């Protein structure tokens, strides 16, 4: 398998540093009003497994629609990326969509999956390596919202492109999304590109069902965030005293996901204690939904120009190809 794991490069984040950052972000978020925890901390090993299950749910249209778009238009996307493209994937996910794209790409210079969950990163990298044994793969364990270095030194690299599927860009406030895409523009450099999944604004009922599935998998995924705090940060939080809630905020054009306290209680993390009232919510995720013209404005602010947009017939989801302006 052509997977490279250099001690000085691939493991960008040490376990100690990752835990320290996790603790600092949780303590800061719970000290705010309203309380909040960054959604990136959903994705420990169990959280990643639960999210893979969410992607298979009948109510969760996003994954199957995006996969269908990829299956129909992957050759066109690969043609846009061109020969000798180094593909950097933000959030290695379950690597369901990535093989569809890689199979259509012409002589890719390499594949660099970047993920905050170390276990999930190497598991998905191994899946790709078995399917593409000649592909140069350099997994990077990192938070892609922070700076990191690319390790690929293939002289055949003609351009660098970031692949950012799954509409994860919607988890960021618009100004944060611009900042993230500015970082991507710097990473890929002149002539670089971004292939990105963007969820489209639609009927509120469709959206709310997608985040409130009847099997309760999304609720378990949300509550696992508190379970992770208990496991990793010496938390003493009663999961049974919280419930999952997700709703569409039409003014902000986003789904908001929360953990709502069923009673007044004290949450303890190490020696730090937080009082939370009955009915008080901890925000755990935003998922912004964009009309194509609105997303184009954000892309332009970040230094990108939208070149192509592929959508399904029902216009539920979009995959967009952007180049550095």
Residue pairs with C-beta under 8 A, 6 or more apart in sequence:
1 126
1 129
1 130
1 133
1 137
2 129
2 133
2 134
2 135
2 136
2 137
3 125
3 126
3 129
3 137
3 138
3 139
4 10
4 136
4 137
4 138
4 151
5 11
5 122
5 139
6 151
9 138
9 140
9 149
9 151
10 138
10 139
10 140
10 141
10 151
11 118
11 141
12 140
12 141
12 142
12 148
12 149
13 116
13 141
13 142
13 143
18 116
19 232
19 233
21 143
22 41
22 232
22 233
23 233
23 269
23 270
25 37
25 38
25 41
26 37
26 41
26 229
26 233
26 269
27 269
27 272
29 35
29 36
29 37
29 38
30 36
30 37
30 267
30 269
30 274
30 282
31 274
34 280
34 281
34 282
34 283
35 274
35 276
35 280
35 281
35 282
35 283
36 282
36 283
36 284
37 225
37 282
37 283
37 284
39 171
39 257
39 284
39 285
39 286
40 116
40 143
40 145
40 171
41 225
41 228
42 51
42 221
42 222
42 224
42 225
42 284
42 285
43 51
43 91
43 115
43 116
43 117
43 120
44 117
44 224
44 228
44 232
45 117
45 119
45 120
46 224
46 227
46 228
47 117
47 221
47 224
47 225
47 228
48 94
48 117
48 119
48 120
50 217
50 220
50 221
50 224
51 221
52 94
53 217
54 60
54 213
54 217
54 218
54 221
55 62
55 63
55 64
55 94
55 96
56 63
57 213
57 215
57 217
57 218
59 209
59 210
59 212
59 213
59 214
60 210
60 213
61 206
61 210
61 316
61 317
62 166
62 167
62 199
62 210
62 317
63 96
63 166
65 312
65 314
65 316
65 317
66 97
66 165
66 166
66 167
66 197
66 317
66 319
67 96
67 97
67 100
68 312
69 310
69 311
69 312
69 317
69 318
69 319
70 77
70 97
70 100
70 101
70 319
71 100
72 310
73 310
73 319
74 100
74 101
74 103
74 104
75 104
76 308
76 310
77 101
77 104
77 195
77 310
77 319
77 321
78 101
78 104
78 105
78 106
80 193
80 195
80 307
80 308
80 321
81 87
81 105
81 159
81 161
81 193
81 195
82 106
82 158
82 159
83 106
83 107
83 158
84 106
84 107
84 108
84 109
84 156
84 157
84 158
84 159
85 105
85 108
85 109
85 157
85 158
85 159
85 160
85 161
85 193
86 108
86 109
86 110
86 111
86 112
86 150
86 152
86 154
86 157
86 159
86 160
86 161
87 101
87 102
87 105
87 108
87 110
87 111
87 112
87 161
87 163
88 112
88 114
88 150
88 160
88 161
88 162
88 163
88 187
88 188
89 98
89 111
89 112
89 113
89 114
89 162
89 163
89 164
89 165
90 114
90 144
90 162
90 163
90 164
90 168
90 184
91 114
91 115
91 116
91 144
91 164
91 165
91 166
91 168
92 98
92 113
92 114
92 115
92 120
92 121
92 124
92 125
92 139
93 115
93 124
93 165
93 166
94 124
95 113
95 124
95 125
95 127
95 128
97 165
97 166
98 111
98 113
98 128
98 163
98 165
99 128
99 131
99 132
101 163
101 195
102 108
102 111
102 128
102 132
102 135
107 156
108 135
109 136
109 152
109 154
109 156
109 157
109 158
110 135
110 136
110 137
110 138
110 152
110 154
110 157
111 128
111 132
111 135
111 136
111 137
111 138
112 137
112 138
112 139
112 140
112 150
112 151
112 152
113 121
113 124
113 125
113 128
113 137
113 139
113 140
114 121
114 139
114 140
114 142
114 144
114 148
115 121
115 124
115 139
115 140
115 141
115 142
115 144
116 141
116 142
116 143
116 144
118 141
121 139
121 140
121 141
122 139
125 137
125 139
128 135
128 137
129 135
129 137
136 152
136 154
138 150
138 151
138 152
140 148
140 150
140 151
142 148
145 180
145 183
147 183
150 160
150 187
159 188
159 191
159 192
159 193
160 187
160 188
160 189
160 192
160 193
161 188
161 192
161 193
161 194
161 195
162 184
162 187
162 188
162 192
162 193
162 194
162 195
162 196
163 195
163 196
164 184
164 194
164 195
164 196
164 197
165 195
165 196
165 197
165 319
166 197
167 197
167 198
167 199
167 287
167 317
168 197
169 177
169 180
169 181
169 196
169 197
169 198
169 288
170 177
170 198
170 199
170 254
170 286
170 287
170 288
170 289
170 290
171 285
171 286
171 287
171 288
172 180
172 286
172 288
173 286
173 288
174 288
174 298
177 288
177 298
177 302
178 298
178 301
178 302
179 302
180 302
181 194
181 298
181 299
181 302
181 303
181 304
182 302
182 303
184 194
184 302
185 192
185 194
185 302
185 303
185 304
185 324
188 194
188 324
189 324
190 324
191 323
191 324
192 323
192 324
193 321
193 322
193 323
193 324
194 304
194 321
194 322
194 323
195 319
195 320
195 321
195 322
196 319
196 320
196 322
197 317
197 318
197 319
197 320
198 290
198 292
198 295
198 317
198 318
198 319
198 320
199 287
199 288
199 289
199 290
199 317
199 318
200 289
200 290
200 291
200 292
200 311
200 315
200 316
200 317
200 318
201 253
201 289
201 290
201 291
202 289
202 315
202 316
204 248
204 250
206 316
207 248
207 255
207 289
208 246
208 247
208 248
208 255
210 255
211 218
211 246
211 255
211 257
211 287
212 218
212 219
212 244
212 246
216 244
218 244
218 246
218 257
219 243
219 244
222 244
222 257
222 259
222 284
222 285
223 239
223 242
223 244
223 259
225 259
225 284
226 235
226 237
226 239
226 242
226 259
227 239
229 235
229 237
229 269
230 236
230 237
230 239
233 269
233 270
234 269
234 270
235 267
235 268
235 269
235 270
236 267
236 268
236 269
237 267
237 268
237 269
238 265
241 261
241 262
241 263
241 265
242 259
242 260
242 261
242 262
242 282
243 259
243 260
243 262
244 257
244 258
244 259
244 260
245 257
245 258
245 259
245 260
245 281
246 255
246 256
246 257
246 258
247 255
247 256
248 254
248 255
248 256
249 255
249 256
252 286
252 288
253 288
253 289
253 290
254 286
254 287
254 288
254 289
255 285
255 286
255 287
255 289
256 283
256 285
256 286
257 283
257 284
257 285
257 286
257 287
258 281
258 282
258 283
258 284
259 281
259 282
259 284
260 279
260 280
260 281
260 282
261 276
261 277
261 278
261 279
261 280
261 281
261 282
262 278
263 278
264 275
264 276
264 277
264 278
265 275
265 276
266 273
266 274
266 275
266 276
267 273
267 274
267 276
268 274
276 282
290 298
292 306
292 309
292 318
292 320
295 306
295 318
295 320
296 306
299 305
299 306
299 320
299 322
300 325
303 324
303 325
304 322
304 323
304 324
304 325
305 322
305 323
305 325
306 320
306 321
306 322
307 321
307 322
307 323
308 320
308 321
309 318
309 319
309 320
309 321
310 318
310 319
310 320
311 317
311 318
311 319
